[in-house]
């Protein structure tokens, strides 16, 4: 399984300056490739015969000119890697995986991809030191906060160095040796469908995700402790104050930069706190549960803005946008999606299945008799069935409903369960479909390149 590690690193002022220059050069190449592509496409559309396309390549030497003398100070590998990133992004676009690569700025383009010609990793006791630059022309060395026991013994072939207002980060990905079989979930499903209802009930751990209680299983619930909640609330207050301050300050001034750094550090602390909570929660669930079932929440659709409303005369009416904005913030605040991502890979490592069911009316259904009505849910936390009088906590009731639905689906029609792996397969099928359409585009480009070479 492809795993990644991202940690803070601490370059000194000299190395930080050099790295910033490299980042700037890499971004210049990336943006120049975007501009070139745009120009060539417009040219081809205007002056070339139909179905003639602009070439896509990794060349970058044309940008080294008298107008850009600073590019000579940057190692060519950094610029080559930047052109390669652009090329890969463009091929992904042609395959239908992403949008066309667009220009980057200092916010989303503050990184470099460093391949192993330009870095060496060395350990001084338990401290990791990364040396940058070639052996002939070293750029300097920096300390990285890595844990020796968790770093793979084979050094990575390439690393990413990112910069933001909170500091520097160094990351890389590696294959951890855990094999994931695509058919595992189907095999688990086949085995589960042979079991009896009582056995299934003991095996399945249902999970209900919500705003008031982030995670509720059939037995326990997981939530941030009071200390953490206080910290989050306090930091939000500080953040608002700093943002107001930032708006008043002159852009580019030293004070403006300082406030930006303070905001970035506050946000980083929040992210760390939430990540820690999700890692602990998912670890506890993955190590105890045998089969996990949860709702297939579409958070992107759930947090859409409400549409504007007009009456017959064209007068604008209230559409509840402010209330919806508050709900959206609450939904996205903790990052329920992170829970799904973390739990998926932890379960996959332990070879345990994870399934998803439709979330339709799970909070209004009675787990005891199956009666569905919106009035069943009296308040956010209280549930009382209008038909049989079953009383329970609303989130706990929803968790039981999820288990009941999963059992029904496994015993009666096992094929209807949505496995995470199946979702991935479906997405891939969609990509392949767009690939066949766009393969003509690629073929036309190849012809053009061949002609160019000849
Ligand atoms: Zn009932």
Boltz pocket constraint, residues with backbone or C-beta under 6 A from the ligand:
constraints:
  - pocket:
      binder: B
      contacts: [[A, 366], [A, 367], [A, 368], [A, 369], [A, 370], [A, 371], [A, 385], [A, 386], [A, 387], [A, 388], [A, 389], [A, 390]]
      max_distance: 6.0
